[in-house]
Amino acid sequence: MKDFMLLFRGGMDFKTATPEQMQTAMKNWKAWTEQLVQAGRYVNDGNRLRPEGAVLSGKKKDLIDGPYAEGKEIVGGFRVIKARDLADAIEAAKSCPIFDNNGHVEVREIIPTQAN
């Protein structure tokens, strides 16, 4: 099994969501995490990320304050899972609750660090 990072973009707008919508979303995320645990895929929770941040860019390390793009393009959170290959990781990502709110999941394999 390999490790894959699922990067979450878009989804629920927590500034406009009702308490009921937020509670339902959290319930769905908890259930999805439990499915990952039961399937032996869960590595770590990753959690949500704050929308504020910064980017250092180029040789001069120019500082660009976040958010960095349209709201739907900002990485809002991540999770690390186990999967046989990219296709298997994509299949696991398909049941992510972010899709209930038109969000996106980017699936990327994590390259293990080589021991010297």
DAQUIPE-V228412 format. One record per helix or strand of 2 or more residues. SS is the DSSP state (H for helix, E for strand). FROM is the first residue (numbers start at 0). TO is the last residue. If there is no record, write none. Layout:
# DAQUIPE-V228412
ss: [SS SS]
from: [FROM FROM]
to: [TO TO]
This chain:
# DAQUIPE-V228412
ss: [E H E E E H E H H E]
from: [1 18 41 53 61 70 74 85 96 103]
to: [8 37 43 56 64 72 82 92 100 108]
